[in-house]
Amino acid sequence: MTVVNVTIVFFAQARELSKVKSTTVQLPQTLFGHDLRSMLIDQFNLLSIGNIFILAVNESYISDDLQITLREKDTVAVIPPISGG
């Protein structure tokens, strides 16, 4: 299995739960969106928002059933629902 180094960026409640703004992690080069979601939930204490946050790779939203191929230095954003008024 090939792994790549990617930057994970956390926004709003995801940042509060993970206690980091961003970090670099090693991830499998090819995986499904749901696998990426599960890894992030486990590694960064995101269980309470696990089924509702949105993932984006290099500013493109990804779905759980999408197979993605990551490259070195890609950026993954963890975006929880935003409420406002």
Residue frames as a rotation matrix with the C-alpha (Angstrom) as fourth column:
MET 1
0.583 0.813 0.000 0.00
0.813 -0.583 0.000 0.00
0.000 0.000 -1.000 0.00
THR 2
-0.429 -0.689 0.584 1.39
0.684 -0.670 -0.288 3.36
0.589 0.276 0.759 -1.04
VAL 3
0.374 0.508 -0.776 1.04
0.876 -0.469 0.116 6.21
-0.305 -0.722 -0.620 1.45
VAL 4
-0.126 -0.349 0.929 1.28
0.599 -0.773 -0.209 9.97
0.791 0.530 0.306 0.91
ASN 5
-0.633 -0.117 -0.765 1.69
0.707 -0.491 -0.509 12.97
-0.316 -0.863 0.394 3.20
VAL 6
-0.150 0.660 0.736 -1.32
0.594 -0.534 0.601 15.29
0.790 0.527 -0.312 3.15
THR 7
-0.983 -0.093 0.160 -2.31
-0.050 -0.700 -0.712 18.35
0.179 -0.708 0.684 5.14
ILE 8
-0.172 0.951 -0.259 -5.56
0.888 0.263 0.378 18.14
0.427 -0.165 -0.889 7.09
VAL 9
-0.911 -0.020 0.412 -7.22
-0.089 -0.966 -0.243 21.50
0.403 -0.258 0.878 7.81
PHE 10
-0.432 0.754 -0.496 -10.00
0.897 0.416 -0.149 21.72
0.094 -0.509 -0.856 10.40
PHE 11
-0.681 0.296 0.670 -12.72
-0.068 -0.936 0.344 24.36
0.729 0.189 0.658 10.48
ALA 12
0.008 0.792 0.610 -15.12
-0.720 -0.419 0.553 25.57
0.694 -0.443 0.567 13.21
GLN 13
0.669 0.351 0.655 -16.33
-0.734 0.448 0.510 22.74
-0.114 -0.822 0.558 15.48
ALA 14
0.873 -0.424 -0.240 -13.92
0.294 0.851 -0.436 20.26
0.389 0.310 0.868 13.85
ARG 15
-0.030 -0.905 0.424 -11.05
-0.064 -0.421 -0.905 22.54
0.997 -0.055 -0.045 14.93
GLU 16
0.111 0.155 0.982 -12.40
-0.938 -0.311 0.156 22.67
0.330 -0.938 0.111 18.48
LEU 17
0.914 0.322 0.248 -12.76
-0.388 0.873 0.295 18.90
-0.122 -0.365 0.923 18.72
SER 18
0.728 -0.676 -0.115 -9.41
0.462 0.607 -0.647 18.05
0.507 0.418 0.754 17.14
LYS 19
0.787 -0.379 -0.487 -7.61
0.270 -0.497 0.825 20.81
-0.555 -0.780 -0.289 19.08
VAL 20
-0.432 -0.901 0.037 -5.51
0.471 -0.190 0.861 21.66
-0.769 0.389 0.507 16.01
LYS 21
0.194 0.425 -0.884 -5.94
-0.529 -0.714 -0.459 24.07
-0.826 0.557 0.087 13.12
SER 22
0.753 -0.023 -0.658 -4.05
-0.591 0.415 -0.692 21.85
0.289 0.910 0.299 10.69
THR 23
0.206 -0.706 0.678 -1.65
-0.516 0.510 0.688 18.93
-0.832 -0.491 -0.259 10.67
THR 24
-0.037 -0.285 -0.958 0.19
-0.953 0.298 -0.052 16.67
0.300 0.911 -0.283 8.26
VAL 25
0.213 0.159 0.964 -0.61
-0.548 0.836 -0.017 12.96
-0.809 -0.525 0.265 8.24
GLN 26
-0.857 -0.415 -0.305 0.20
-0.498 0.520 0.694 9.92
-0.129 0.747 -0.653 6.17
LEU 27
0.170 0.950 0.262 -2.78
-0.590 0.311 -0.745 8.39
-0.789 -0.028 0.614 4.38
PRO 28
-0.146 -0.144 0.979 -3.22
0.571 0.796 0.202 5.63
-0.808 0.588 -0.034 1.81
GLN 29
-0.911 -0.268 -0.315 -2.85
-0.083 -0.628 0.774 7.02
-0.405 0.731 0.549 -1.68
THR 30
-0.609 0.750 -0.259 -6.13
-0.345 0.044 0.938 5.47
0.714 0.660 0.232 -2.85
LEU 31
-0.882 0.416 -0.223 -9.19
0.411 0.443 -0.797 5.19
-0.233 -0.794 -0.562 -0.64
PHE 32
-0.151 0.917 0.368 -12.91
0.730 -0.148 0.667 5.89
0.667 0.370 -0.647 -0.53
GLY 33
-0.265 0.134 0.955 -14.38
-0.318 -0.947 0.044 8.99
0.910 -0.292 0.294 1.06
HIS 34
0.774 0.618 0.139 -15.99
-0.349 0.233 0.908 6.91
0.529 -0.751 0.396 3.82
ASP 35
0.504 -0.681 -0.531 -12.59
0.779 0.624 -0.060 5.38
0.372 -0.383 0.845 4.67
LEU 36
-0.490 -0.665 0.563 -11.04
0.385 -0.745 -0.545 8.84
0.782 -0.050 0.621 4.91
ARG 37
0.166 0.665 0.728 -13.94
-0.529 -0.563 0.635 9.99
0.832 -0.491 0.259 7.11
SER 38
0.898 0.207 -0.388 -13.49
0.145 0.694 0.705 7.00
0.415 -0.690 0.593 9.44
MET 39
0.051 -0.970 -0.239 -9.75
0.865 0.163 -0.475 7.58
0.499 -0.182 0.847 9.75
LEU 40
-0.524 -0.230 0.820 -10.26
0.003 -0.963 -0.269 11.25
0.851 -0.138 0.506 10.60
ILE 41
0.544 0.776 0.319 -13.00
-0.427 -0.072 0.902 10.47
0.722 -0.627 0.292 13.14
ASP 42
0.800 -0.248 -0.547 -10.73
0.511 0.758 0.404 7.99
0.314 -0.603 0.733 14.90
GLN 43
-0.129 -0.992 -0.003 -7.53
0.880 -0.113 -0.461 10.03
0.457 -0.062 0.887 14.81
PHE 44
-0.814 -0.268 0.515 -8.98
0.175 -0.959 -0.222 13.44
0.554 -0.090 0.828 15.69
ASN 45
-0.792 0.476 -0.383 -11.88
0.460 0.051 -0.887 12.85
-0.403 -0.878 -0.259 18.10
LEU 46
-0.856 0.444 -0.266 -14.58
-0.517 -0.716 0.470 13.80
0.018 0.540 0.842 15.58
LEU 47
-0.856 0.514 -0.059 -17.18
0.512 0.858 0.048 11.20
0.075 0.010 -0.997 16.55
SER 48
-0.324 0.790 -0.520 -19.76
0.461 -0.348 -0.816 13.77
-0.826 -0.505 -0.252 17.68
ILE 49
0.198 0.386 -0.901 -19.82
-0.612 -0.670 -0.421 15.31
-0.766 0.634 0.103 14.17
GLY 50
-0.562 -0.654 0.506 -18.74
-0.131 0.674 0.727 12.15
-0.816 0.342 -0.465 12.33
ASN 51
-0.298 0.519 0.801 -21.78
0.835 0.549 -0.046 11.75
-0.464 0.655 -0.597 10.09
ILE 52
0.687 0.722 -0.078 -22.33
0.621 -0.640 -0.453 15.42
-0.377 0.263 -0.888 9.30
PHE 53
0.152 -0.649 -0.746 -19.03
-0.202 -0.759 0.619 17.03
-0.968 0.057 -0.246 8.38
ILE 54
0.991 0.120 -0.059 -18.10
-0.066 0.051 -0.997 17.63
-0.116 0.991 0.059 4.75
LEU 55
0.171 -0.970 0.171 -14.77
0.409 0.227 0.884 16.63
-0.896 -0.081 0.436 3.26
ALA 56
0.970 0.006 -0.244 -12.95
-0.213 -0.464 -0.860 18.47
-0.118 0.886 -0.448 0.50
VAL 57
0.245 -0.928 0.280 -9.71
0.701 0.369 0.610 17.56
-0.670 0.046 0.741 -1.25
ASN 58
-0.770 -0.627 0.119 -7.91
0.562 -0.578 0.591 20.52
-0.302 0.522 0.798 -2.78
GLU 59
-0.736 0.527 -0.425 -11.10
-0.387 -0.843 -0.374 22.60
-0.555 -0.111 0.824 -2.48
SER 60
-0.442 0.641 -0.628 -13.30
-0.626 0.281 0.727 20.01
0.643 0.714 0.278 -4.25
TYR 61
0.031 0.549 0.835 -16.01
-0.947 0.283 -0.151 18.37
-0.319 -0.787 0.529 -2.17
ILE 62
-0.745 -0.234 -0.625 -15.94
-0.442 0.875 0.200 14.58
0.500 0.425 -0.755 -2.04
SER 63
0.389 0.904 0.175 -18.70
-0.833 0.265 0.486 12.11
0.393 -0.335 0.856 -1.22
ASP 64
0.151 -0.295 0.943 -18.37
-0.763 0.572 0.302 9.03
-0.629 -0.765 -0.139 0.96
ASP 65
0.636 0.178 0.751 -18.78
0.165 0.920 -0.357 6.66
-0.754 0.351 0.555 -1.98
LEU 66
0.898 -0.368 -0.242 -16.17
-0.384 -0.387 -0.839 8.38
0.215 0.846 -0.488 -4.17
GLN 67
0.610 -0.792 -0.011 -12.84
0.748 0.572 0.338 6.63
-0.261 -0.215 0.941 -4.62
ILE 68
0.948 -0.308 -0.079 -10.10
-0.317 -0.934 -0.165 9.23
-0.023 0.182 -0.983 -4.39
THR 69
0.456 -0.890 -0.030 -6.41
0.829 0.436 -0.351 9.20
0.325 0.135 0.936 -5.24
LEU 70
0.936 -0.171 -0.309 -4.36
0.048 -0.805 0.591 11.47
-0.350 -0.568 -0.745 -3.01
ARG 71
0.477 -0.842 0.252 -1.02
0.454 -0.009 -0.891 12.98
0.752 0.540 0.378 -3.98
GLU 72
-0.270 -0.689 -0.673 1.84
0.962 -0.164 -0.219 14.28
0.041 -0.706 0.707 -1.87
LYS 73
-0.929 -0.202 -0.311 1.01
0.284 -0.927 -0.245 17.66
-0.239 -0.316 0.918 -0.33
ASP 74
-0.331 0.903 0.273 -2.73
0.372 -0.141 0.918 17.52
0.867 0.405 -0.289 -1.11
THR 75
-0.925 0.139 0.354 -4.97
-0.372 -0.527 -0.764 19.38
0.080 -0.838 0.539 1.34
VAL 76
-0.403 0.829 -0.387 -8.00
0.617 0.558 0.554 17.75
0.676 -0.016 -0.737 2.96
ALA 77
-0.749 0.242 0.617 -10.50
-0.495 -0.823 -0.278 20.09
0.440 -0.514 0.736 4.61
VAL 78
-0.601 0.602 -0.526 -12.85
0.760 0.634 -0.141 18.96
0.248 -0.484 -0.839 7.38
ILE 79
-0.853 0.357 0.380 -15.87
-0.294 -0.931 0.216 21.27
0.431 0.073 0.899 7.27
PRO 80
-0.739 0.644 -0.199 -18.65
0.587 0.468 -0.661 20.88
-0.332 -0.605 -0.724 9.85
PRO 81
0.101 0.842 0.529 -22.13
0.899 -0.305 0.314 22.26
0.426 0.444 -0.788 9.23
ILE 82
-0.932 -0.361 0.026 -22.18
0.331 -0.880 -0.340 26.02
0.145 -0.308 0.940 9.63
SER 83
0.126 0.984 -0.125 -25.17
0.986 -0.111 0.122 27.65
0.106 -0.139 -0.985 11.30
GLY 84
-0.906 -0.403 -0.127 -25.89
0.413 -0.908 -0.073 31.31
-0.086 -0.118 0.989 11.28
GLY 85
0.026 0.983 -0.180 -28.57
0.890 -0.105 -0.444 33.84
-0.455 -0.148 -0.878 11.23
